[in-house]
Amino acid sequence: MGKEENRSVLILGGAGFIGANLARHLLLETSARVHIFDNLSRRGVQRNLEQLSRASGKSGRLRIAVADVRDSAAVERCVRDATEIYQFAGQVAVTTAIADPRCDFETNVVGTFNVLEAARKSGNQPFVLFTSTNKVYGEMLEEPLKCSATRYCYVNRNSVSEEQPLDFYSPYGCSKGAADQYVREYSRRYGLPTVVFRMSCIAGEMQYGNEDQGWVAHFLYTALSGNALTIFGDGRQVRDVLYVGDLVRAIEAARRSLSLTAGQIYNIGGGPENAVSLLELIEEVEVLTGRRLEYVNHERRPGDQLVYISDCSKFNRHAGWKPSTSLRETLLAVYEYWQEHRDILGASRPREINAPLALPVALLERTA
């Protein structure tokens, strides 16, 4: 059996937005065996698992372990036979990290350390990919900016490369930054073929956005639900948006190009072509939906970068990847997902988001 046909893939945080999209791709487009590891604490993830179960059908290639990445014994049991490991399990919100820094540290740092140690001890030298964040670069207060009516812009460049000095700043930046340095060191010290993606804003199907995470989906769903939006700051903050399908392509490209990508850290996002401010996205949402999106302004959150745009040229050189989906196409994909799942995403039935799992018992496994 060839290497591509013998893929045993463990996705930690695999019921979440990015993990579920990667798992769906693997189930529909490859012959890989897919093992989901998730504590199911995130809003909406039960529905993602039900979609993955349907994608798997009767293939027998999907397993689901309900467990927490902070449980080192559970992690070690699930890592044991993996040829690929995707560490997406984590605490994802700056606000939550500030409110509960211990949980943030234990989830992002200790949880990732558990994954790395389990991979090292397995003796299989599995490929390990970790998703970090642009927040490791801090506020970038030294960067000169100019301001127009709708957005902030860099004065001296148009994007941020991996050469940008680290400045973790927030508890969340500290935990993700510490974790991504551990991932890099486990490649240098123990020879694990690891890759770190420092990501900008990702959007697409199976995303349940809120004020703290998934802002593109949050803006769209708020408009469609007829509610008012809260903007922290003046709305001219800019981010580059990457479609989740393009991210899945990047993940697969990193794995296929390990002779160059192993041990590396990459900035991954939509780049300058897909950069948008909050105010500009509101306009896009209003055009797409035909609905006016009302909003109120609150004080800007501490540590929020006024501008962050990814320079993906290093990864393009190493793996031949670049984004192929425009911002408008990404927004349309999220809109179409809402139309298909408005019964659980609409404001009229919010409690269904956390409905009990409706999965075949054979998919679920004990980790104890």
Stockholm file with secondary structure:
# STOCKHOLM 1.0

chainA/1-368         MGKEENRSVLILGGAGFIGANLARHLLLETSARVHIFDNLSRRGVQRNLEQLSRASGKSGRLRIAVADVRDSAAVERCVRDATEIYQFAGQVAVTTAIADPRCDFETNVVGTFNVLEAARKSGNQPFVLFTSTNKVYGEMLEEPLKCSATRYCYVNRNSVSEEQPLDFYSPYGCSKGAADQYVREYSRRYGLPTVVFRMSCIAGEMQYGNEDQGWVAHFLYTALSGNALTIFGDGRQVRDVLYVGDLVRAIEAARRSLSLTAGQIYNIGGGPENAVSLLELIEEVEVLTGRRLEYVNHERRPGDQLVYISDCSKFNRHAGWKPSTSLRETLLAVYEYWQEHRDILGASRPREINAPLALPVALLERTA
#=GR chainA/1-368 SS CCTGGGCEEEEETTTSHHHHHHHHHHHHHSCCEEEEEECCCSTTHHHHHHHHHHHHTTSCCEEEEECCTTCHHHHHHHHTTCSEEEECCSCCCHHHHHHCHHHHHIIIIIHHHHHHHHHHHHSSCCEEEEEEEGGGGTTCTTSCEEECSSCEEESSCSSBCTTSCCCCCSHHHHHHHHHHHHHHHHHHHHCCCEEEEEECEEECTTCCCCSSSCHHHHHHHHHHTTCCEEEESSSCCEEEEEEHHHHHHHHHHHHHTHHHHTTEEEEESCCGGGEEEHHHHHHHHHHHHSCCCCEEEECCCTTCCSEECBCCHHHHHHHCCCCCSCHHHHHHHHHHHHHHTHHHHSTTCGGGGGCCCCCCGGGEECCC
#=GC SS_cons         CCTGGGCEEEEETTTSHHHHHHHHHHHHHSCCEEEEEECCCSTTHHHHHHHHHHHHTTSCCEEEEECCTTCHHHHHHHHTTCSEEEECCSCCCHHHHHHCHHHHHIIIIIHHHHHHHHHHHHSSCCEEEEEEEGGGGTTCTTSCEEECSSCEEESSCSSBCTTSCCCCCSHHHHHHHHHHHHHHHHHHHHCCCEEEEEECEEECTTCCCCSSSCHHHHHHHHHHTTCCEEEESSSCCEEEEEEHHHHHHHHHHHHHTHHHHTTEEEEESCCGGGEEEHHHHHHHHHHHHSCCCCEEEECCCTTCCSEECBCCHHHHHHHCCCCCSCHHHHHHHHHHHHHHTHHHHSTTCGGGGGCCCCCCGGGEECCC
//
